[in-house]
Amino acid sequence: VAGGRAVFDMGEASASLVSATPHAGWDMKVWRADHWVRVTFTKGDTSSSVFCRWDDGPPRLETFEG
């Protein structure tokens, strides 16, 4: 995503965050729950997110820019 890089280890039924690195000038925050991990990079009013979820099936990635 625009704000940085997130790497996930994705198995058949779950996933884990391996690493996340913001690009220069961006900040980063990680949220974890039982069936998802979200990494959001922010710079001013701009955000980029990577959302890995496995709540209703195998792990999948969703990205959001805003």
Biopython code that builds the backbone (N, CA, C, O; Angstrom):
import numpy as np
from Bio.PDB.StructureBuilder import StructureBuilder

atoms = [
    (1, "VAL", "N", (0.850, -1.177, 0.000)),
    (1, "VAL", "CA", (0.000, 0.000, 0.000)),
    (1, "VAL", "C", (0.896, 1.240, 0.000)),
    (1, "VAL", "O", (2.111, 1.128, 0.162)),
    (2, "ALA", "N", (0.314, 2.387, -0.177)),
    (2, "ALA", "CA", (1.091, 3.622, -0.308)),
    (2, "ALA", "C", (1.943, 3.933, 0.920)),
    (2, "ALA", "O", (3.027, 4.502, 0.793)),
    (3, "GLY", "N", (1.459, 3.561, 2.114)),
    (3, "GLY", "CA", (2.141, 3.955, 3.339)),
    (3, "GLY", "C", (3.213, 3.028, 3.850)),
    (3, "GLY", "O", (3.979, 3.399, 4.739)),
    (4, "GLY", "N", (3.286, 1.818, 3.302)),
    (4, "GLY", "CA", (4.290, 0.893, 3.802)),
    (4, "GLY", "C", (4.057, -0.513, 3.320)),
    (4, "GLY", "O", (3.327, -0.755, 2.359)),
    (5, "ARG", "N", (4.699, -1.441, 4.015)),
    (5, "ARG", "CA", (4.658, -2.839, 3.612)),
    (5, "ARG", "C", (4.303, -3.706, 4.814)),
    (5, "ARG", "O", (4.836, -3.515, 5.907)),
    (6, "ALA", "N", (3.400, -4.658, 4.603)),
    (6, "ALA", "CA", (3.035, -5.623, 5.642)),
    (6, "ALA", "C", (3.173, -7.025, 5.060)),
    (6, "ALA", "O", (2.726, -7.289, 3.943)),
    (7, "VAL", "N", (3.790, -7.918, 5.818)),
    (7, "VAL", "CA", (4.007, -9.296, 5.383)),
    (7, "VAL", "C", (3.273, -10.216, 6.349)),
    (7, "VAL", "O", (3.424, -10.103, 7.566)),
    (8, "PHE", "N", (2.476, -11.130, 5.795)),
    (8, "PHE", "CA", (1.699, -12.069, 6.594)),
    (8, "PHE", "C", (2.094, -13.499, 6.266)),
    (8, "PHE", "O", (2.419, -13.815, 5.121)),
    (9, "ASP", "N", (2.063, -14.362, 7.275)),
    (9, "ASP", "CA", (2.193, -15.801, 7.093)),
    (9, "ASP", "C", (0.773, -16.347, 7.088)),
    (9, "ASP", "O", (0.110, -16.392, 8.125)),
    (10, "MET", "N", (0.312, -16.761, 5.909)),
    (10, "MET", "CA", (-1.086, -17.180, 5.756)),
    (10, "MET", "C", (-1.172, -18.696, 5.619)),
    (10, "MET", "O", (-0.630, -19.282, 4.681)),
    (11, "GLY", "N", (-1.871, -19.324, 6.581)),
    (11, "GLY", "CA", (-2.097, -20.755, 6.535)),
    (11, "GLY", "C", (-3.472, -21.056, 5.968)),
    (11, "GLY", "O", (-4.110, -20.186, 5.375)),
    (12, "GLU", "N", (-3.930, -22.287, 6.149)),
    (12, "GLU", "CA", (-5.243, -22.676, 5.628)),
    (12, "GLU", "C", (-6.387, -22.093, 6.444)),
    (12, "GLU", "O", (-7.457, -21.817, 5.901)),
    (13, "ALA", "N", (-6.174, -21.902, 7.751)),
    (13, "ALA", "CA", (-7.276, -21.474, 8.613)),
    (13, "ALA", "C", (-6.966, -20.256, 9.474)),
    (13, "ALA", "O", (-7.827, -19.799, 10.225)),
    (14, "SER", "N", (-5.750, -19.725, 9.377)),
    (14, "SER", "CA", (-5.392, -18.547, 10.166)),
    (14, "SER", "C", (-4.191, -17.861, 9.524)),
    (14, "SER", "O", (-3.617, -18.355, 8.554)),
    (15, "ALA", "N", (-3.828, -16.721, 10.083)),
    (15, "ALA", "CA", (-2.677, -15.974, 9.576)),
    (15, "ALA", "C", (-2.026, -15.222, 10.725)),
    (15, "ALA", "O", (-2.640, -15.014, 11.772)),
    (16, "SER", "N", (-0.783, -14.818, 10.521)),
    (16, "SER", "CA", (-0.091, -14.000, 11.512)),
    (16, "SER", "C", (0.740, -12.945, 10.787)),
    (16, "SER", "O", (1.196, -13.150, 9.663)),
    (17, "LEU", "N", (0.920, -11.833, 11.451)),
    (17, "LEU", "CA", (1.729, -10.754, 10.907)),
    (17, "LEU", "C", (3.199, -11.087, 11.126)),
    (17, "LEU", "O", (3.623, -11.316, 12.258)),
    (18, "VAL", "N", (3.970, -11.116, 10.057)),
    (18, "VAL", "CA", (5.404, -11.391, 10.141)),
    (18, "VAL", "C", (6.169, -10.098, 10.371)),
    (18, "VAL", "O", (7.022, -10.023, 11.256)),
    (19, "SER", "N", (5.864, -9.083, 9.576)),
    (19, "SER", "CA", (6.528, -7.791, 9.730)),
    (19, "SER", "C", (5.692, -6.702, 9.080)),
    (19, "SER", "O", (4.879, -6.965, 8.194)),
    (20, "ALA", "N", (5.905, -5.484, 9.533)),
    (20, "ALA", "CA", (5.260, -4.317, 8.935)),
    (20, "ALA", "C", (6.230, -3.152, 9.053)),
    (20, "ALA", "O", (6.785, -2.895, 10.121)),
    (21, "THR", "N", (6.425, -2.456, 7.949)),
    (21, "THR", "CA", (7.382, -1.362, 7.901)),
    (21, "THR", "C", (6.766, -0.169, 7.194)),
    (21, "THR", "O", (6.364, -0.283, 6.036)),
    (22, "PRO", "N", (6.682, 0.971, 7.862)),
    (22, "PRO", "CA", (6.151, 2.161, 7.192)),
    (22, "PRO", "C", (7.198, 2.769, 6.260)),
    (22, "PRO", "O", (8.398, 2.663, 6.510)),
    (23, "HIS", "N", (6.734, 3.403, 5.187)),
    (23, "HIS", "CA", (7.632, 4.169, 4.328)),
    (23, "HIS", "C", (8.074, 5.425, 5.084)),
    (23, "HIS", "O", (7.460, 5.809, 6.079)),
    (24, "ALA", "N", (9.131, 6.050, 4.605)),
    (24, "ALA", "CA", (9.670, 7.255, 5.245)),
    (24, "ALA", "C", (8.583, 8.315, 5.397)),
    (24, "ALA", "O", (7.869, 8.630, 4.445)),
    (25, "GLY", "N", (8.468, 8.858, 6.602)),
    (25, "GLY", "CA", (7.495, 9.905, 6.878)),
    (25, "GLY", "C", (6.123, 9.415, 7.296)),
    (25, "GLY", "O", (5.254, 10.225, 7.619)),
    (26, "TRP", "N", (5.909, 8.108, 7.298)),
    (26, "TRP", "CA", (4.622, 7.520, 7.678)),
    (26, "TRP", "C", (4.722, 6.922, 9.080)),
    (26, "TRP", "O", (5.794, 6.479, 9.492)),
    (27, "ASP", "N", (3.608, 6.910, 9.812)),
    (27, "ASP", "CA", (3.494, 6.230, 11.102)),
    (27, "ASP", "C", (2.703, 4.944, 10.897)),
    (27, "ASP", "O", (2.059, 4.762, 9.864)),
    (28, "MET", "N", (2.755, 4.056, 11.882)),
    (28, "MET", "CA", (2.104, 2.762, 11.741)),
    (28, "MET", "C", (1.453, 2.340, 13.046)),
    (28, "MET", "O", (1.972, 2.616, 14.128)),
    (29, "LYS", "N", (0.320, 1.672, 12.941)),
    (29, "LYS", "CA", (-0.354, 1.082, 14.097)),
    (29, "LYS", "C", (-0.883, -0.289, 13.685)),
    (29, "LYS", "O", (-1.328, -0.484, 12.554)),
    (30, "VAL", "N", (-0.825, -1.242, 14.628)),
    (30, "VAL", "CA", (-1.296, -2.610, 14.377)),
    (30, "VAL", "C", (-2.407, -2.937, 15.363)),
    (30, "VAL", "O", (-2.288, -2.677, 16.560)),
    (31, "TRP", "N", (-3.494, -3.512, 14.842)),
    (31, "TRP", "CA", (-4.585, -4.024, 15.675)),
    (31, "TRP", "C", (-4.685, -5.523, 15.437)),
    (31, "TRP", "O", (-4.555, -5.991, 14.306)),
    (32, "ARG", "N", (-4.919, -6.280, 16.522)),
    (32, "ARG", "CA", (-5.072, -7.736, 16.413)),
    (32, "ARG", "C", (-6.346, -8.166, 17.129)),
    (32, "ARG", "O", (-6.702, -7.622, 18.174)),
    (33, "ALA", "N", (-7.019, -9.144, 16.553)),
    (33, "ALA", "CA", (-8.181, -9.777, 17.179)),
    (33, "ALA", "C", (-8.084, -11.274, 16.892)),
    (33, "ALA", "O", (-7.132, -11.727, 16.258)),
    (34, "ASP", "N", (-9.064, -12.035, 17.357)),
    (34, "ASP", "CA", (-9.016, -13.489, 17.193)),
    (34, "ASP", "C", (-8.985, -13.936, 15.737)),
    (34, "ASP", "O", (-8.363, -14.949, 15.419)),
    (35, "HIS", "N", (-9.645, -13.199, 14.851)),
    (35, "HIS", "CA", (-9.769, -13.643, 13.461)),
    (35, "HIS", "C", (-9.346, -12.600, 12.440)),
    (35, "HIS", "O", (-9.739, -12.679, 11.277)),
    (36, "TRP", "N", (-8.554, -11.629, 12.858)),
    (36, "TRP", "CA", (-8.047, -10.647, 11.902)),
    (36, "TRP", "C", (-6.861, -9.873, 12.468)),
    (36, "TRP", "O", (-6.665, -9.799, 13.681)),
    (37, "VAL", "N", (-6.078, -9.299, 11.558)),
    (37, "VAL", "CA", (-4.986, -8.382, 11.890)),
    (37, "VAL", "C", (-5.094, -7.216, 10.917)),
    (37, "VAL", "O", (-5.276, -7.413, 9.716)),
    (38, "ARG", "N", (-4.982, -6.008, 11.440)),
    (38, "ARG", "CA", (-5.039, -4.814, 10.597)),
    (38, "ARG", "C", (-3.791, -3.976, 10.849)),
    (38, "ARG", "O", (-3.417, -3.724, 11.995)),
    (39, "VAL", "N", (-3.155, -3.550, 9.766)),
    (39, "VAL", "CA", (-2.016, -2.644, 9.834)),
    (39, "VAL", "C", (-2.422, -1.367, 9.115)),
    (39, "VAL", "O", (-2.822, -1.404, 7.951)),
    (40, "THR", "N", (-2.321, -0.239, 9.805)),
    (40, "THR", "CA", (-2.661, 1.047, 9.193)),
    (40, "THR", "C", (-1.460, 1.973, 9.257)),
    (40, "THR", "O", (-0.860, 2.172, 10.314)),
    (41, "PHE", "N", (-1.126, 2.529, 8.117)),
    (41, "PHE", "CA", (-0.060, 3.512, 7.991)),
    (41, "PHE", "C", (-0.718, 4.874, 7.820)),
    (41, "PHE", "O", (-1.678, 5.008, 7.061)),
    (42, "THR", "N", (-0.211, 5.886, 8.518)),
    (42, "THR", "CA", (-0.793, 7.225, 8.410)),
    (42, "THR", "C", (0.295, 8.263, 8.174)),
    (42, "THR", "O", (1.423, 8.149, 8.654)),
    (43, "LYS", "N", (-0.094, 9.276, 7.418)),
    (43, "LYS", "CA", (0.765, 10.435, 7.163)),
    (43, "LYS", "C", (-0.165, 11.624, 7.027)),
    (43, "LYS", "O", (-0.824, 11.790, 6.001)),
    (44, "GLY", "N", (-0.218, 12.460, 8.069)),
    (44, "GLY", "CA", (-1.171, 13.565, 8.071)),
    (44, "GLY", "C", (-2.594, 13.024, 8.064)),
    (44, "GLY", "O", (-2.955, 12.206, 8.910)),
    (45, "ASP", "N", (-3.399, 13.476, 7.115)),
    (45, "ASP", "CA", (-4.787, 13.013, 6.993)),
    (45, "ASP", "C", (-4.940, 11.812, 6.065)),
    (45, "ASP", "O", (-6.060, 11.372, 5.809)),
    (46, "THR", "N", (-3.835, 11.279, 5.563)),
    (46, "THR", "CA", (-3.870, 10.163, 4.622)),
    (46, "THR", "C", (-3.603, 8.860, 5.360)),
    (46, "THR", "O", (-2.755, 8.812, 6.252)),
    (47, "SER", "N", (-4.321, 7.804, 4.993)),
    (47, "SER", "CA", (-4.086, 6.499, 5.602)),
    (47, "SER", "C", (-4.081, 5.409, 4.541)),
    (47, "SER", "O", (-4.724, 5.528, 3.498)),
    (48, "SER", "N", (-3.345, 4.351, 4.830)),
    (48, "SER", "CA", (-3.294, 3.139, 4.016)),
    (48, "SER", "C", (-3.404, 1.970, 4.973)),
    (48, "SER", "O", (-2.706, 1.934, 5.987)),
    (49, "SER", "N", (-4.269, 1.013, 4.669)),
    (49, "SER", "CA", (-4.450, -0.132, 5.563)),
    (49, "SER", "C", (-4.361, -1.447, 4.813)),
    (49, "SER", "O", (-4.771, -1.560, 3.658)),
    (50, "VAL", "N", (-3.810, -2.441, 5.505)),
    (50, "VAL", "CA", (-3.836, -3.828, 5.051)),
    (50, "VAL", "C", (-4.582, -4.593, 6.130)),
    (50, "VAL", "O", (-4.222, -4.544, 7.306)),
    (51, "PHE", "N", (-5.625, -5.299, 5.716)),
    (51, "PHE", "CA", (-6.502, -6.011, 6.636)),
    (51, "PHE", "C", (-6.473, -7.480, 6.244)),
    (51, "PHE", "O", (-6.923, -7.838, 5.156)),
    (52, "CYS", "N", (-5.944, -8.340, 7.124)),
    (52, "CYS", "CA", (-5.929, -9.777, 6.883)),
    (52, "CYS", "C", (-6.980, -10.399, 7.784)),
    (52, "CYS", "O", (-6.924, -10.256, 9.005)),
    (53, "ARG", "N", (-7.943, -11.092, 7.177)),
    (53, "ARG", "CA", (-9.043, -11.659, 7.972)),
    (53, "ARG", "C", (-9.324, -13.104, 7.567)),
    (53, "ARG", "O", (-9.158, -13.493, 6.411)),
    (54, "TRP", "N", (-9.752, -13.880, 8.552)),
    (54, "TRP", "CA", (-10.104, -15.281, 8.334)),
    (54, "TRP", "C", (-11.316, -15.640, 9.184)),
    (54, "TRP", "O", (-11.393, -16.739, 9.733)),
    (55, "ASP", "N", (-12.253, -14.718, 9.288)),
    (55, "ASP", "CA", (-13.433, -14.905, 10.132)),
    (55, "ASP", "C", (-14.489, -15.811, 9.516)),
    (55, "ASP", "O", (-15.268, -16.424, 10.246)),
    (56, "ASP", "N", (-14.536, -15.911, 8.201)),
    (56, "ASP", "CA", (-15.565, -16.759, 7.578)),
    (56, "ASP", "C", (-15.001, -17.593, 6.439)),
    (56, "ASP", "O", (-15.695, -17.875, 5.462)),
    (57, "GLY", "N", (-13.743, -17.984, 6.567)),
    (57, "GLY", "CA", (-13.096, -18.793, 5.538)),
    (57, "GLY", "C", (-11.589, -18.685, 5.658)),
    (57, "GLY", "O", (-11.075, -18.219, 6.675)),
    (58, "PRO", "N", (-10.879, -19.112, 4.625)),
    (58, "PRO", "CA", (-9.419, -19.023, 4.668)),
    (58, "PRO", "C", (-8.952, -17.568, 4.695)),
    (58, "PRO", "O", (-9.695, -16.674, 4.288)),
    (59, "PRO", "N", (-7.742, -17.325, 5.165)),
    (59, "PRO", "CA", (-7.239, -15.956, 5.243)),
    (59, "PRO", "C", (-7.244, -15.268, 3.879)),
    (59, "PRO", "O", (-6.974, -15.880, 2.846)),
    (60, "ARG", "N", (-7.559, -13.977, 3.913)),
    (60, "ARG", "CA", (-7.537, -13.170, 2.696)),
    (60, "ARG", "C", (-7.111, -11.757, 3.068)),
    (60, "ARG", "O", (-7.270, -11.326, 4.211)),
    (61, "LEU", "N", (-6.574, -11.052, 2.100)),
    (61, "LEU", "CA", (-6.109, -9.687, 2.313)),
    (61, "LEU", "C", (-7.048, -8.692, 1.659)),
    (61, "LEU", "O", (-7.554, -8.918, 0.560)),
    (62, "GLU", "N", (-7.271, -7.592, 2.353)),
    (62, "GLU", "CA", (-8.022, -6.465, 1.812)),
    (62, "GLU", "C", (-7.171, -5.227, 2.054)),
    (62, "GLU", "O", (-6.528, -5.109, 3.097)),
    (63, "THR", "N", (-7.162, -4.312, 1.104)),
    (63, "THR", "CA", (-6.412, -3.069, 1.271)),
    (63, "THR", "C", (-7.343, -1.880, 1.112)),
    (63, "THR", "O", (-8.335, -1.934, 0.385)),
    (64, "PHE", "N", (-7.002, -0.815, 1.803)),
    (64, "PHE", "CA", (-7.803, 0.410, 1.773)),
    (64, "PHE", "C", (-6.867, 1.606, 1.707)),
    (64, "PHE", "O", (-5.887, 1.676, 2.449)),
    (65, "GLU", "N", (-7.163, 2.533, 0.832)),
    (65, "GLU", "CA", (-6.402, 3.779, 0.709)),
    (65, "GLU", "C", (-7.362, 4.935, 0.960)),
    (65, "GLU", "O", (-8.491, 4.932, 0.468)),
    (66, "GLY", "N", (-6.912, 5.918, 1.723)),
    (66, "GLY", "CA", (-7.819, 7.031, 1.957)),
    (66, "GLY", "C", (-7.197, 8.221, 2.602)),
    (66, "GLY", "O", (-7.878, 9.218, 2.844)),
]
sb = StructureBuilder()
sb.init_structure("model")
sb.init_model(0)
sb.init_chain("A")
sb.init_seg("    ")
for serial, (resi, resn, name, xyz) in enumerate(atoms, 1):
    if name == "N":
        sb.init_residue(resn, " ", resi, " ")
    sb.init_atom(name, np.array(xyz, "f"), 0.0, 1.0, " ", f" {name:<3s}", serial, name[0])
structure = sb.get_structure()
